[in-house]
Amino acid sequence: ENAGVAFGSQPVLRGLSLQVPRGQSLAIIGESGCGKTVFLKLLIALQRPSAGTVRFEGKILADLTDPELVQQRLRKGFLFQGAALFDSLTVFDNVAFGMRERPGPAAPDLAARVRQHLQDVGLSAEVEAKKPAELSGGMKKRVGLARALALDPEVMLYDEPTTGLDTIMSDVINELIVQARQRRPMTSVIVTHDLKTVRKAADRVIMLGPLARLGPEEPQIMFDGPSADLDQATDPRVLQFVRGEAGDRLREVK
């Protein structure tokens, strides 16, 4: 509700008002530096708004105590851009980490659940003893996804899930995002530059504009609608982004 974020004198987000219904898959797109990842962090209270409010099920996140925030976050999974695996832990211990942090199954059942979550993202039991340094970029993303899904989240937040991956592995990740929703109903918010991810995994798309390129009264949300409508957007800036055209931006480089 009218949420904004500024770092010192530098505003990043301004006047954002929107609702994400339960069960929706929302993609957030836009140029680098427009605040997409900051927006994602607002949803899990890793970043507090400088203005406005962020609510989850009617509760203002900024008003929650630390224990209440922990309980909220346990209902949400977060796939970080670089997977953010614990380097000193094995794949098994990375996936098991969240389950061990809250009351849950005994050790034998825990092992079975870890193995199942790895299988769900296309990884065999052979990777369980490996450290993150021994994994490829795509494998790290899949382990990160398995770790996030191991908590059976009601909300999944994805920060650039296909960045740095080849086209085939990118599509693997996109398929896994879709399959995760099919296995268990959940709300998904996906920050991405990858329009293939948008078209495959999102019901709704919001495009944010960088504040440095907007007038003081212009809304930061430049597009909000179904992914199928992106190619028919009336805002030329949205079409420029979707088509990947340099246009007048080339003059800035020169």
Secondary structure, DSSP 8 states (H G I E B T S, - for coil): --EEEEETTEEEEEEE-----TT-EEEEEESTTSSHHHHHHHTTTSS--SBS--EETTEEGGGS-HHHHHHHHTTEEEE-TT----TTS-HHHHHHHHHHTSS---HHHHHHHHHHHHHHTT--GGGTT--GGGS-HHHHHHHHHHHHHTT--SEEEEESTTTT--HHHHHHHHHHHHHHHHHS--EEEEE-S-HHHHHHH-SEEEEE--GGGS-TTS-SEEEEEEGGGGGG-S-HHHHHHHHT--GGGHHHH-
